[in-house]
């Protein structure tokens, strides 16, 4: 951690979309800004285990399904099979590019990036512990807390069991399952259910609400439900 100053106009805690947007805007406005990120790379959950990886997965699966649906594919006599390793490698390449781009955003706008876990020690001071255990103190006139969210983990579910994952760890699976039960039919649940179904995985989607994607208008939810049910009886990847 080579930070040449310890006081800033604003310190932003968290380098996800919220923290990144706030720190870059403040940097462009001429403020002295630092962003604290607990992990060794910027981007937060959105870049490393949320939006970017999941959208990459869906896009890759869609391309694979379109390729297999192409008439030219009928002329290829070698079976093509996608593995978890293939998917993870594709996702990792996209994530690495995203991290590189975001590091450039901070550099160009004069925003300092501080690696470590922050905790407040007083109203205008924080202590940041890096991965080696060393602590450094920083002060600021203002703070922005943009630490993001995390999946809900009920106490009665054993998430140490290798076949139980949440939306943060689902893309760490080393092999594709033959069947998958997704508990929760919100945006993330429907997204992953659709993605794995596109790979030929048999998916059960458990909805705890009255409707699929309940926050959407009724007609949108009603249109999505038949489509999801049809995918149970047809495999676009086969």
WOVENZI-V527515 format. One record per residue. RES is the residue in one letter. SS is DSSP state (~ for helix, > for strand, _ for the rest). PSI is psi in degrees with one decimal (NA if undefined). D_FIRST is the distance of its C-alpha to the first C-alpha in whole Angstrom. Layout:
# WOVENZI-V527515
res=<RES & RES>
ss=<SS & SS>
psi=<PSI & PSI>
d_first=<D_FIRST & D_FIRST>
This chain:
# WOVENZI-V527515
res=<X & X & X & X & X & X & X & X & X & X & X & X & X & X & X & X & X & X & X & X & X & X & X & X & X & X & X & X & X & X & X & X & X & X & X & X & X & X & X & X & X & X & X & X & X & X & X & X & X & X & X & X & X & X & X & X & X & X & X & X & X & X & X & X & X & X & X & X & X & X & X & X & X & X & X & X & X & X & X & X & X & X & X & X & X & X & X & X & X & X & X & X & X & X & X & X & X & X & X & X & X & X & X & X & X & X & X & X & X & X & X & X & X & X & X & X & X & X & X & X & X & X & X & X & X & X & X & X & X & X & X & X & X & X & X & X & X & X & X & X & X & X & X & X & X & X & X & X & X & X & X & X & X & X & X & X & X & X & X & X & X & X & X & X & X & X & X & X & X & X & X & X & X & X & X & X & X & X & X & X & X & X & X & X & X & X & X & X & X & X & X & X & X & X & X & X & X & X & X & X & X & X & X & X & X & X & X & X & X & X & X & X & X & X & X & X & X & X & X & X & X & X & X & X & X & X & X & X & X & X & X & X & X & X & X & X & X & X>
ss=<_ & _ & _ & _ & _ & _ & > & > & > & > & > & > & > & _ & _ & _ & ~ & ~ & ~ & ~ & ~ & ~ & ~ & ~ & ~ & ~ & ~ & ~ & _ & _ & _ & _ & > & > & > & > & > & _ & _ & _ & _ & _ & _ & ~ & ~ & ~ & ~ & ~ & _ & _ & ~ & ~ & ~ & ~ & ~ & ~ & ~ & ~ & ~ & ~ & ~ & ~ & ~ & ~ & ~ & ~ & ~ & ~ & ~ & _ & ~ & ~ & ~ & ~ & ~ & _ & _ & _ & _ & _ & _ & _ & _ & ~ & ~ & ~ & ~ & ~ & ~ & ~ & ~ & ~ & ~ & ~ & ~ & ~ & ~ & ~ & ~ & ~ & ~ & ~ & ~ & ~ & ~ & ~ & ~ & ~ & _ & _ & > & > & > & > & > & _ & > & > & > & > & > & > & _ & _ & > & > & > & > & > & _ & _ & _ & _ & _ & > & > & > & > & > & > & > & > & > & > & > & _ & _ & _ & _ & _ & _ & _ & _ & _ & _ & _ & _ & _ & _ & _ & _ & _ & _ & _ & _ & _ & _ & _ & _ & ~ & ~ & ~ & _ & _ & _ & _ & _ & _ & > & > & > & > & > & _ & _ & _ & ~ & ~ & ~ & ~ & ~ & ~ & ~ & ~ & ~ & ~ & ~ & ~ & _ & _ & _ & > & > & > & > & > & _ & _ & _ & _ & _ & _ & _ & _ & _ & _ & _ & ~ & ~ & ~ & ~ & ~ & ~ & ~ & ~ & ~ & ~ & ~ & ~ & ~ & _ & _ & _ & _ & _ & _ & _ & _>
psi=<104.9 & 80.0 & 123.9 & -9.6 & 160.3 & 5.4 & 136.9 & 159.9 & -43.8 & 135.9 & 127.2 & 128.1 & 109.0 & 130.6 & 25.3 & -166.4 & -41.7 & -49.1 & -40.5 & -48.1 & -42.8 & -46.5 & -39.8 & -42.3 & -42.1 & -38.2 & -42.0 & -27.3 & 1.5 & 9.8 & 151.7 & 121.9 & 142.1 & 146.1 & 131.9 & 127.1 & 125.9 & -24.1 & 170.8 & -9.2 & 145.7 & 166.2 & -25.6 & -166.4 & -32.3 & -43.0 & -37.9 & -31.6 & 15.0 & -112.7 & -51.6 & -51.4 & -42.0 & -40.5 & -35.9 & -42.7 & -48.4 & -43.5 & -41.8 & -43.0 & -40.4 & -41.8 & -39.9 & -43.7 & -40.0 & -37.8 & -42.9 & -23.6 & -11.3 & 138.6 & -30.7 & -29.1 & -27.0 & -24.3 & -12.0 & 121.1 & -1.7 & 120.7 & 139.1 & 127.9 & 131.5 & 132.5 & 164.7 & -36.4 & -40.6 & -45.6 & -44.5 & -37.7 & -41.2 & -45.4 & -42.1 & -37.6 & -40.9 & -43.3 & -43.4 & -39.7 & -39.8 & -42.7 & -45.1 & -43.5 & -44.2 & -35.8 & -37.2 & -37.4 & -45.5 & -44.0 & -47.1 & -23.8 & 11.6 & 28.3 & 123.8 & 138.1 & 121.9 & 121.4 & 130.2 & 174.4 & 122.1 & 145.8 & 143.6 & 136.7 & -19.4 & 175.2 & -22.5 & 16.2 & 144.0 & 157.9 & 129.2 & 118.7 & 122.8 & -178.3 & -17.4 & -6.9 & -6.5 & 143.5 & 143.9 & 143.2 & 138.8 & 149.7 & 158.6 & 156.2 & -33.8 & 154.9 & 147.2 & 122.9 & 114.3 & 58.5 & -0.7 & -160.0 & 176.2 & 156.4 & 146.8 & 130.3 & 98.9 & 146.1 & -26.7 & 10.5 & 126.8 & 97.4 & 0.0 & -14.9 & 130.2 & -20.7 & 10.3 & 120.0 & 163.2 & -174.1 & -15.4 & -29.5 & -1.8 & -32.5 & 10.9 & 3.7 & 136.9 & -11.3 & 150.9 & 135.6 & 160.7 & -30.8 & 151.8 & 129.9 & 121.5 & 120.0 & 110.7 & 118.6 & 42.6 & -163.2 & -48.6 & -43.3 & -46.6 & -36.5 & -50.0 & -34.1 & -44.4 & -41.1 & -48.6 & -29.9 & -34.6 & -18.7 & 2.1 & 5.8 & 136.9 & 118.4 & 132.7 & 121.9 & 114.9 & 117.3 & 122.0 & 0.3 & 177.2 & -32.5 & 160.0 & 132.3 & 63.8 & -26.7 & -13.0 & 166.0 & 151.8 & -44.0 & -30.2 & -46.6 & -42.8 & -29.4 & -31.7 & -34.9 & -48.4 & -35.2 & -42.6 & -39.1 & -35.8 & -34.0 & -17.6 & -25.7 & 1.1 & 143.6 & 104.4 & -14.8 & -4.1 & NA>
d_first=<0 & 4 & 6 & 9 & 11 & 12 & 15 & 16 & 19 & 18 & 16 & 17 & 16 & 16 & 16 & 20 & 23 & 23 & 19 & 19 & 23 & 22 & 19 & 20 & 24 & 22 & 20 & 24 & 25 & 23 & 21 & 18 & 16 & 13 & 13 & 11 & 12 & 12 & 13 & 11 & 13 & 14 & 18 & 19 & 22 & 24 & 22 & 22 & 25 & 27 & 28 & 27 & 28 & 31 & 32 & 32 & 34 & 36 & 37 & 37 & 39 & 41 & 41 & 42 & 45 & 46 & 46 & 49 & 51 & 51 & 55 & 54 & 52 & 55 & 56 & 53 & 54 & 51 & 49 & 46 & 44 & 40 & 38 & 35 & 33 & 34 & 33 & 30 & 29 & 30 & 28 & 25 & 26 & 26 & 23 & 21 & 23 & 22 & 18 & 18 & 20 & 18 & 15 & 18 & 19 & 16 & 15 & 19 & 19 & 16 & 14 & 10 & 9 & 7 & 7 & 9 & 13 & 14 & 17 & 19 & 20 & 22 & 23 & 21 & 18 & 15 & 13 & 10 & 10 & 8 & 10 & 11 & 12 & 10 & 10 & 9 & 12 & 12 & 16 & 18 & 22 & 22 & 20 & 21 & 21 & 21 & 20 & 23 & 26 & 27 & 30 & 33 & 33 & 37 & 37 & 40 & 38 & 37 & 34 & 33 & 36 & 35 & 38 & 36 & 33 & 32 & 31 & 27 & 28 & 32 & 30 & 29 & 32 & 33 & 37 & 39 & 41 & 45 & 45 & 42 & 43 & 41 & 41 & 41 & 42 & 40 & 38 & 35 & 38 & 40 & 38 & 37 & 41 & 42 & 39 & 40 & 44 & 44 & 43 & 46 & 44 & 47 & 45 & 46 & 45 & 46 & 46 & 46 & 47 & 50 & 49 & 47 & 44 & 46 & 44 & 45 & 49 & 51 & 53 & 49 & 49 & 52 & 52 & 49 & 51 & 53 & 51 & 49 & 52 & 53 & 50 & 51 & 54 & 53 & 50 & 49 & 47 & 50>
